[in-house]
Amino acid sequence: MHLSTQFSTEEELILGCLAGKRKAQQQLYETYSRRFMAICLRYLKDQEQAEDVMIQSFMKIFEKLSQFQGTGSFEGWMKRIVVTQALMAIRSNRSLTLTIPLEDTLHVKEPAAEDLTQLEVAELMELVQSLPLGYRTVFNLFAIEGYSHQEIGELLGITESTSKSQLNRARSVLKEKITSLQLTTKITHG
């Protein structure tokens, strides 16, 4: 990755941050803040809360930077911190409900791939944002961040099967919303 300002490589940027150089910290923030804000907004609907979590995430990144081993993706390492901070914010609000009634887990069908291809990414992200918090959180962790159900269970303090049920229910709700949106589009444009 080539960075455009004073610190031209990722390694120089990391070393600058470790040395406490404000310009390095500012460059790291400017390089990644938009991406990390988007992650925060996937988990937290409230703009102010998402901004707070993003700032807390950067503070945590700077605090733990010496723990980065240099193996694997630096951005991936930072994203993990951002996701963890977002989950901690959700947990601290006590608003995360990850249990679903048994009847909601029955007869859940996977959405067909062709249903998703006709939607714009922005529309799909808007639909994901409209999911109940528990469904949205598991969907984001699994489908967007790439966590396994076991990792999700550990992060959220739930069982693997609860994670799978939440994901299946999220997909089912998304499929219903996609179908409804497509029918509305056909009626208004057809």
C-alpha positions in Angstrom: 0.0 0.0 0.0 1.4 3.4 -1.0 0.5 6.3 1.2 0.6 9.8 -0.4 1.9 12.2 2.2 4.9 12.4 4.5 5.1 8.7 5.4 5.3 6.9 2.1 5.0 3.3 3.2 2.8 1.5 5.7 5.9 0.5 7.7 7.1 4.2 7.9 3.6 5.2 9.0 3.5 2.5 11.7 7.0 3.5 13.0 6.0 7.2 13.0 2.9 6.4 15.1 4.9 4.2 17.5 7.3 7.1 17.9 4.3 9.3 18.8 4.6 11.6 15.7 1.4 13.6 15.4 1.7 13.8 11.6 1.9 10.0 11.4 -1.1 9.6 13.6 -3.0 12.2 11.6 -2.1 10.5 8.3 -3.2 7.1 9.7 -6.5 8.7 10.8 -7.1 10.4 7.4 -6.2 7.3 5.5 -8.6 4.9 7.3 -11.3 7.1 9.0 -13.8 6.9 6.2 -13.6 3.1 5.9 -13.8 2.6 9.6 -16.7 5.0 9.9 -18.5 2.9 7.4 -17.9 -0.2 9.5 -19.2 1.6 12.6 -22.3 2.7 10.8 -23.0 -0.9 9.7 -23.3 -1.8 13.4 -24.6 1.4 15.0 -27.4 3.3 13.3 -26.8 6.5 15.3 -24.2 8.8 13.5 -22.9 10.3 16.8 -22.5 6.9 18.4 -20.7 5.6 15.3 -18.4 8.6 15.3 -17.6 8.0 19.0 -16.9 4.4 18.4 -14.6 5.2 15.5 -12.6 7.7 17.6 -12.4 5.2 20.5 -11.2 2.6 17.9 -8.4 4.9 16.8 -7.4 5.5 20.4 -7.3 1.7 20.9 -5.3 1.3 17.7 -2.7 3.8 18.8 -2.7 2.2 22.3 -2.2 -1.3 21.0 0.0 -0.5 18.0 3.1 -2.0 19.6 1.2 -5.4 19.6 0.9 -5.5 15.8 3.4 -8.2 14.8 3.7 -7.1 11.1 2.3 -10.4 10.0 -0.9 -10.3 8.0 -2.8 -7.2 7.0 -2.4 -4.1 9.1 -5.7 -2.8 7.9 -7.3 -6.2 8.9 -5.7 -5.9 12.3 -7.2 -2.4 12.7 -10.6 -3.5 11.4 -10.8 -6.2 14.0 -10.3 -3.5 16.7 -13.0 -1.3 15.1 -15.5 -4.2 15.0 -14.7 -5.2 18.6 -15.3 -1.6 19.7 -18.6 -1.4 17.9 -19.7 -4.7 19.5 -18.7 -3.4 22.9 -20.7 -0.2 22.3 -23.8 -2.3 21.4 -23.3 -4.5 24.5 -22.8 -1.5 26.8 -26.2 -0.2 25.7 -27.9 -3.4 26.6 -29.9 -3.1 23.4 -28.5 -6.1 21.7 -31.0 -9.0 21.6 -29.6 -12.1 20.1 -32.3 -14.5 21.0 -35.0 -15.3 18.6 -38.2 -17.3 19.1 -38.0 -20.9 18.0 -40.9 -20.4 15.5 -38.8 -17.7 13.7 -36.1 -20.3 13.0 -38.4 -22.8 11.3 -39.0 -22.8 7.6 -36.2 -20.3 6.9 -35.2 -20.3 3.2 -32.0 -19.0 1.7 -32.4 -16.1 -0.6 -31.8 -16.9 -4.3 -28.7 -15.4 -5.8 -30.7 -13.8 -8.6 -32.7 -11.8 -6.1 -29.6 -10.1 -4.9 -28.0 -9.3 -8.3 -30.7 -6.8 -9.3 -30.1 -4.5 -6.3 -27.7 -1.7 -6.0 -25.1 -2.0 -3.2 -26.4 1.1 -1.5 -30.0 -0.3 -1.5 -28.7 -3.6 -0.1 -26.8 -1.8 2.7 -29.9 0.2 3.5 -31.9 -3.0 3.8 -29.2 -4.5 6.1 -29.4 -1.4 8.3 -33.1 -1.9 8.6 -32.7 -5.3 10.2 -33.2 -5.8 13.9 -30.0 -5.2 15.8 -29.2 -8.8 16.6 -29.8 -10.0 13.0 -27.8 -7.0 11.6 -24.9 -7.6 13.9 -24.5 -11.3 13.1 -25.1 -10.7 9.4 -22.4 -8.0 9.3 -19.9 -10.2 11.2 -20.5 -13.2 9.0 -21.3 -11.9 5.6 -19.3 -8.6 5.5 -16.4 -9.1 8.0 -15.9 -12.8 7.4 -16.1 -14.1 10.9 -17.0 -17.8 11.5 -20.0 -18.7 13.5 -17.7 -20.0 16.3 -15.9 -16.6 16.3 -19.2 -14.7 16.3 -20.4 -16.8 19.2 -17.2 -16.0 21.2 -17.5 -12.2 20.3 -21.1 -12.0 21.3 -21.3 -14.5 24.1 -23.8 -16.7 22.2 -23.8 -20.3 20.9 -22.8 -21.2 17.3 -26.3 -22.4 16.6 -27.7 -19.0 17.8 -25.4 -17.3 15.4 -26.5 -19.5 12.6 -30.1 -19.0 13.4 -29.6 -15.2 13.5 -27.9 -15.3 10.1 -30.6 -17.4 8.6 -33.3 -15.2 10.0 -31.5 -12.1 8.7 -31.2 -13.6 5.3 -34.9 -14.5 5.3 -35.9 -11.0 6.3 -33.6 -9.6 3.7 -35.2 -11.8 1.0 -38.7 -10.7 2.0 -37.6 -7.0 1.9 -35.8 -7.6 -1.5 -38.9 -9.3 -2.9 -41.1 -6.5 -1.6 -38.8 -3.8 -3.0 -38.7 -5.5 -6.4 -42.5 -5.8 -6.5 -42.7 -2.1 -5.6 -40.2 -1.2 -8.4 -42.1 -3.3 -11.0 -45.4 -1.6 -10.0 -44.0 1.9 -10.1 -41.9 1.4 -13.2 -43.7 -1.3 -15.0 
